[in-house]
């Protein structure tokens, strides 16, 4: 799913298997304006329509994005990990 401003892409979210956020970006100059929340909310609507028993959605958050995901209702599910040189924290949003 993408967010557009005029004809410019200003945000994108990809949710795999209707329960795992694999890509989620908002144009840095437009952060804090509700674009990310709108993308997530609209994605969750589609996920629920396609996976009736959906109870949670998760993401492997980069260290800098953990506070953003907290604001979006996700909770850390364990400590930071590093796999193949990539640092992340698994986060879960219960629905």
C-alpha beads as a LAMMPS data file, in Angstrom:
LAMMPS data file: protein, C-alpha beads

95 atoms
94 bonds

1 atom types
1 bond types

-500.0 500.0 xlo xhi
-500.0 500.0 ylo yhi
-500.0 500.0 zlo zhi

Masses

1 110.0

Atoms # bond

1 1 1 0.000 0.000 0.000
2 1 1 1.266 3.503 -0.750
3 1 1 0.401 6.988 0.414
4 1 1 0.381 9.732 -2.195
5 1 1 0.649 13.500 -1.976
6 1 1 -0.337 14.883 -5.353
7 1 1 1.412 12.287 -7.553
8 1 1 4.388 11.713 -5.229
9 1 1 4.754 8.578 -3.115
10 1 1 5.221 9.759 0.493
11 1 1 4.766 6.472 2.329
12 1 1 4.655 2.726 1.830
13 1 1 3.745 -0.338 3.869
14 1 1 4.028 -4.010 2.939
15 1 1 2.366 -6.630 5.143
16 1 1 3.262 -10.247 4.386
17 1 1 0.743 -13.035 5.004
18 1 1 -1.594 -10.422 6.545
19 1 1 0.320 -10.481 9.847
20 1 1 3.925 -9.302 9.398
21 1 1 5.004 -5.762 8.507
22 1 1 8.033 -6.221 6.270
23 1 1 8.378 -2.701 4.830
24 1 1 7.156 0.568 6.362
25 1 1 8.490 3.984 5.396
26 1 1 7.262 7.572 5.422
27 1 1 9.032 10.484 3.744
28 1 1 11.167 11.912 6.592
29 1 1 10.065 15.511 6.022
30 1 1 6.416 14.431 6.435
31 1 1 6.759 12.291 9.561
32 1 1 4.419 13.154 12.416
33 1 1 1.534 14.067 10.133
34 1 1 -0.411 10.813 10.453
35 1 1 0.682 9.268 7.170
36 1 1 2.182 6.193 8.832
37 1 1 -0.794 5.714 11.128
38 1 1 -3.130 5.949 8.136
39 1 1 -1.116 3.373 6.207
40 1 1 -1.082 1.013 9.185
41 1 1 -4.794 1.442 9.939
42 1 1 -5.796 0.884 6.302
43 1 1 -3.492 -2.131 6.062
44 1 1 -4.998 -3.627 9.223
45 1 1 -8.477 -3.279 7.720
46 1 1 -7.368 -5.286 4.683
47 1 1 -5.548 -7.828 6.860
48 1 1 -8.653 -8.426 8.983
49 1 1 -10.786 -8.854 5.865
50 1 1 -8.405 -11.507 4.545
51 1 1 -7.471 -13.269 7.775
52 1 1 -10.560 -13.492 9.964
53 1 1 -8.741 -15.018 12.951
54 1 1 -6.052 -12.297 13.033
55 1 1 -5.064 -11.655 16.654
56 1 1 -1.782 -9.777 16.229
57 1 1 0.592 -8.266 13.726
58 1 1 4.348 -8.124 14.162
59 1 1 7.413 -6.321 12.845
60 1 1 11.172 -6.659 13.204
61 1 1 11.952 -3.042 14.025
62 1 1 15.263 -1.334 13.489
63 1 1 16.599 0.236 16.706
64 1 1 15.729 3.804 15.675
65 1 1 12.100 2.885 14.802
66 1 1 11.209 1.220 18.131
67 1 1 9.765 4.478 19.602
68 1 1 7.683 5.002 16.447
69 1 1 6.203 1.513 16.672
70 1 1 5.462 2.076 20.374
71 1 1 3.420 5.159 19.376
72 1 1 1.539 2.971 16.891
73 1 1 0.566 0.501 19.613
74 1 1 3.267 -2.140 19.203
75 1 1 5.037 -3.617 22.218
76 1 1 8.553 -5.028 22.292
77 1 1 8.551 -8.815 22.375
78 1 1 12.056 -9.516 23.664
79 1 1 15.340 -7.729 23.526
80 1 1 17.281 -6.420 20.564
81 1 1 18.846 -9.118 18.393
82 1 1 21.439 -9.168 15.663
83 1 1 21.193 -11.622 12.785
84 1 1 23.613 -11.474 9.861
85 1 1 24.702 -8.003 10.986
86 1 1 21.149 -6.615 11.113
87 1 1 19.950 -5.308 14.482
88 1 1 16.230 -5.480 15.264
89 1 1 13.643 -5.884 17.976
90 1 1 10.587 -8.039 17.338
91 1 1 7.487 -6.011 18.164
92 1 1 3.850 -7.095 18.317
93 1 1 0.559 -5.219 18.101
94 1 1 -2.301 -7.194 19.615
95 1 1 -5.626 -6.623 17.849

Bonds

1 1 1 2
2 1 2 3
3 1 3 4
4 1 4 5
5 1 5 6
6 1 6 7
7 1 7 8
8 1 8 9
9 1 9 10
10 1 10 11
11 1 11 12
12 1 12 13
13 1 13 14
14 1 14 15
15 1 15 16
16 1 16 17
17 1 17 18
18 1 18 19
19 1 19 20
20 1 20 21
21 1 21 22
22 1 22 23
23 1 23 24
24 1 24 25
25 1 25 26
26 1 26 27
27 1 27 28
28 1 28 29
29 1 29 30
30 1 30 31
31 1 31 32
32 1 32 33
33 1 33 34
34 1 34 35
35 1 35 36
36 1 36 37
37 1 37 38
38 1 38 39
39 1 39 40
40 1 40 41
41 1 41 42
42 1 42 43
43 1 43 44
44 1 44 45
45 1 45 46
46 1 46 47
47 1 47 48
48 1 48 49
49 1 49 50
50 1 50 51
51 1 51 52
52 1 52 53
53 1 53 54
54 1 54 55
55 1 55 56
56 1 56 57
57 1 57 58
58 1 58 59
59 1 59 60
60 1 60 61
61 1 61 62
62 1 62 63
63 1 63 64
64 1 64 65
65 1 65 66
66 1 66 67
67 1 67 68
68 1 68 69
69 1 69 70
70 1 70 71
71 1 71 72
72 1 72 73
73 1 73 74
74 1 74 75
75 1 75 76
76 1 76 77
77 1 77 78
78 1 78 79
79 1 79 80
80 1 80 81
81 1 81 82
82 1 82 83
83 1 83 84
84 1 84 85
85 1 85 86
86 1 86 87
87 1 87 88
88 1 88 89
89 1 89 90
90 1 90 91
91 1 91 92
92 1 92 93
93 1 93 94
94 1 94 95
